[in-house]
Amino acid sequence: MKIVILGIGQSLRSDDGAGLGAVHRWKETFPLTANNALLTASETELPGLELLNLLEGFDAAILVDAVQSTAKPGTIHKLREADILGFSETHQSAHGWGVAETLQLARRLNIDLPRNILLIGIEGENFSPGISLSQSICAALDEVAQVIEDSIKIFQDIPDQ
Amino acid sequence: MKNIEVPALARVEGEGALYIRLKDGSIAEVELNIYEPPRFFEGFLEDRYFQEVPDITARICGICPVAYQMSSVQALEAALGVQISKQARDLRRLLYCAEYIESHALHIYMLQGPDLLGHESALSLAEVAPDVVKGALRLKKAGNDLLKAIGGRSVHPVNTCVGGFYRWPDVKAIKDLLPALEWALQASIETVKFASGLKYPDFEMDYEFVALTRPDEYAIYDGEILSSKGNRITVDEFENEYIETHVRHSNALHSHTIASETTYFVGPLARLNLNYEQLRPIARKAADESGLRLPLRNPFKNLLARAIELVEVCDVAIEIIENYAPKGPSFAPISIKEGQGSGASEAPRGLLYHRYIVDDRGMIRFAKITPPTAQNFAQMEADLWKYAPSVLDLSHEEATLACEHLVRSYDPCISCATHFLKLTVDRA
């Protein structure tokens, strides 16, 4: 099972960088898993349609990104692909191609995507320009790292087809 | 008919709004309101070492970073009196081709195309014409892969420096892309057929077109500045002829010609009208077979011009790759001295001008950047004054969409265009 762990977000927009921070924390906390040759960990700020190329060739993908809903800041959401497609994008950048729309486009075009996609969303509170994460996010990073690690184990237990 | 209000323009890069206010059934006010905050790039280039400039200005745009690198390195090479090798110039042209491929494919199929095909977005287009959208993604990928092979990554490439390139890209990595580009060339020829078969809104303006020009090439990387009014100037003379001014409702500056204080048009339509003669045979054939009649004065047909340019850049890219055999140093030696220089190139959206003053330690003392979208804003508003009355009989929703489409046909890059010379605070 080839797995990609992808931190997504703009590091210059405060909590939007939560996904990048979480993937960093996971690498520091679980170096043994992170060095596994079947795992690829990468980071991307605003992938747009490039997301499709980043997911190409993997059996499973764990996307870690900041989200904004009504939950308490720092809340960790675990969304399967079907749940992600319901999320609408609010930021207006890279010509409007967000994660949800890009995945939706790929499914519509029958483009080869990983069979299993999980989005770990971290509820952010401050998305204004800046490079630091809010207290609530910092406090959640260890737990997010653990969720990433557990999710990898779950994916690794799925038999290859 | 109610006022036309689009508080957040979709399928454009950046944040802007469109307002058309009506009074007694006729247009009273047209406003492209650019509320994306100014980004102060020119300000924070000051006191930076000249060699940092191409990597900083590349960050102005995720769609056209190469354009910002190309105009800035040429301006700094002029300031420092550096001559680059022909090999380096060829590689820069190749890098620019890569950017055109990804940017034009995106705009044709994902941004403006859906308007002409009656779709809300590429997502809904994908439902009825999946092969079209799939082809578009493949075309875009060919461009992004080439960007990556030369510049290390597919968005915001590095490697370009004042004097040439930090290192020559791997020959095999570049040559391996030939099949993808051969495919892209054919797909581009098909794109011209696709574009010429679309039904464009009936609208023409008597534009002053402005673009770079060269006698020997379809000018993208460098050239002199030509206007359809006949004026031909060197890049150094740009600021004598064209000026940017503030308007109250926008965080982007608006451009005018100094002599007549009129608007002008930069971008694909301007390039094609002024430089058709310099197209290579394959692009010319594709253009002629599409039934092209110049001059094109319909801004919606920017899309057709982009399609013809796609053919041109794929053809050029293939030739440069076939001849790619780098020898010797990848950059010219530089002796630092005080100086001033300007540079211009044709970003996918139009003429992009830079000017820098460098001190005797190589530090930037002054930076000026005039992006294409800022030059086009005043023209877009002028277009809307003329176009909007013709759509007022449509339903409110259709009229709004028609005006939005007009703006989108310019492929405005609002993020690139938001900059201020200085910030004034009104405390009335």
Interface residues (C-beta under 8 A of the other chain):
Chain A: L46 G48 L49 E50 L52 N53 Q92 S93 A94 H95 G96 W97 E101 Q104 L105 R108 L109 N110 I111
Chain B: A8 A10 R11 V12 E13 G14 E15 G62 I63 L106 M110 L111 A122 L123 A126 E127 P130 V133 K134 L137 K140 K141 N144 S154 V155 S415
